[in-house]
C-alpha cells in the first residue's frame, strides 16, 4: 500500500513513516523540505500520485485566529487534490475534546478541519489524541518565569508521541472509519500536579502555583480533555517515559 504522509518529517509524521515502512508499506514523507506547500497546493499532485492513502499531519504554525484560515485552506487543497488523484482514504490527526472547548480558537480550527474532511469527497478517518508527553515542557513554558510556573487544575490524560503514531499508522492501513477513533494515555492528571511531577524529575526547583486562569488549557473545564469509554488506551505511562 502506498501512503503519502503530509507532515511526514515532524514529531508524529516521522514516526508514522517509520512504522508503516517497517510493516512493508510504501510510506512517503512530504513537507516543505521535500517541496510540498499545502497552503498553496504546490507539489500536491506529485505527492499524491499513485497513493492509496493520504495522512495529513500538518499543523498550524500559530494557535490564534490565523489557525482557522490555515486549516480551511490546507484541507480544501488536500481534498481537491486527493479526489483528483483517486486517493481512497484520507486520515487526519485531531484532539480529544476539541469540540468541547469553543473558547479556544485553535480547537475550533481543528473542528473545522474535521468537518471539512467529513463533508469531503474522500472516504476518511479521524484520529483524536490527547495531549502529547513531548509538549508538556512547552505547556509549562507558557506561564513560567525564573521562579515559578502557573498552571490550572485542568484534567488531562497525556499520551506518548510514539503511541499516537502507532494509532495513526494502524488506522491508515485499515478500512476508512467514516468516523473517529480516540486514543489516550493510561493516566489522568491535574495539569498543576503533572507540572510538579515534571519539575521534580527534571531537578527543576521552581514552584508550581495553581492558577485556574493561567495558560491555554485554563479554558477547558471538567473532563472535556479526558478520553471517553470508547477510546484506545495506550500503555506508556508518563513517569516511565519522563524517567527515560
ChimeraX attribute file (.defattr): number of C-alpha atoms within 10 A of each C-alpha:
attribute: neighborCount
match mode: 1-to-1
recipient: residues
	/A:1	15
	/A:2	19
	/A:3	27
	/A:4	25
	/A:5	27
	/A:6	26
	/A:7	23
	/A:8	25
	/A:9	21
	/A:10	16
	/A:11	14
	/A:12	22
	/A:13	26
	/A:14	18
	/A:15	21
	/A:16	29
	/A:17	23
	/A:18	18
	/A:19	19
	/A:20	23
	/A:21	16
	/A:22	11
	/A:23	11
	/A:24	10
	/A:25	15
	/A:26	16
	/A:27	24
	/A:28	21
	/A:29	23
	/A:30	27
	/A:31	20
	/A:32	14
	/A:33	10
	/A:34	13
	/A:35	13
	/A:36	20
	/A:37	17
	/A:38	24
	/A:39	16
	/A:40	11
	/A:41	17
	/A:42	14
	/A:43	16
	/A:44	21
	/A:45	16
	/A:46	13
	/A:47	24
	/A:48	26
	/A:49	16
	/A:50	15
	/A:51	22
	/A:52	20
	/A:53	27
	/A:54	26
	/A:55	27
	/A:56	21
	/A:57	23
	/A:58	22
	/A:59	16
	/A:60	16
	/A:61	9
	/A:62	11
	/A:63	15
	/A:64	13
	/A:65	13
	/A:66	14
	/A:67	19
	/A:68	21
	/A:69	14
	/A:70	19
	/A:71	24
	/A:72	16
	/A:73	15
	/A:74	21
	/A:75	23
	/A:76	18
	/A:77	18
	/A:78	22
	/A:79	19
	/A:80	17
	/A:81	19
	/A:82	25
	/A:83	17
	/A:84	13
	/A:85	18
	/A:86	15
	/A:87	22
	/A:88	17
	/A:89	25
	/A:90	27
	/A:91	27
	/A:92	24
	/A:93	26
	/A:94	22
	/A:95	18
	/A:96	25
	/A:97	21
	/A:98	23
	/A:99	18
	/A:100	16
	/A:101	17
	/A:102	15
	/A:103	14
	/A:104	19
	/A:105	17
	/A:106	22
	/A:107	23
	/A:108	19
	/A:109	25
	/A:110	23
	/A:111	21
	/A:112	18
	/A:113	22
	/A:114	27
	/A:115	11
	/A:116	16
	/A:117	23
	/A:118	16
	/A:119	10
	/A:120	16
	/A:121	16
	/A:122	21
	/A:123	20
	/A:124	26
	/A:125	26
	/A:126	25
	/A:127	22
	/A:128	24
	/A:129	31
	/A:130	23
	/A:131	22
	/A:132	19
	/A:133	19
	/A:134	16
	/A:135	13
	/A:136	15
	/A:137	12
	/A:138	10
	/A:139	18
	/A:140	22
	/A:141	12
	/A:142	14
	/A:143	15
	/A:144	19
	/A:145	11
	/A:146	8
	/A:147	9
	/A:148	14
	/A:149	23
	/A:150	22
	/A:151	29
	/A:152	24
	/A:153	21
	/A:154	21
	/A:155	21
	/A:156	24
	/A:157	25
	/A:158	30
	/A:159	27
	/A:160	23
	/A:161	21
	/A:162	19
	/A:163	21
	/A:164	27
	/A:165	22
	/A:166	18
	/A:167	22
	/A:168	29
	/A:169	22
	/A:170	14
	/A:171	22
	/A:172	28
	/A:173	16
	/A:174	11
	/A:175	13
	/A:176	19
	/A:177	16
	/A:178	16
	/A:179	12
	/A:180	20
	/A:181	20
	/A:182	23
	/A:183	27
	/A:184	30
	/A:185	27
	/A:186	16
	/A:187	17
	/A:188	17
	/A:189	16
	/A:190	14
	/A:191	24
	/A:192	22
	/A:193	17
	/A:194	22
	/A:195	23
	/A:196	19
	/A:197	15
	/A:198	19
	/A:199	17
	/A:200	13
	/A:201	11
	/A:202	11
	/A:203	8
	/A:204	10
	/A:205	12
	/A:206	15
	/A:207	16
	/A:208	21
	/A:209	17
	/A:210	16
	/A:211	15
	/A:212	17
	/A:213	13
	/A:214	18
	/A:215	17
	/A:216	16
	/A:217	21
	/A:218	17
	/A:219	15
	/A:220	22
	/A:221	15
	/A:222	10
	/A:223	15
	/A:224	17
	/A:225	26
	/A:226	24
	/A:227	24
	/A:228	14
	/A:229	8
	/A:230	9
	/A:231	17
	/A:232	16
	/A:233	17
	/A:234	19
	/A:235	13
	/A:236	19
	/A:237	15
	/A:238	23
	/A:239	13
	/A:240	8
	/A:241	12
	/A:242	13
	/A:243	9
	/A:244	6
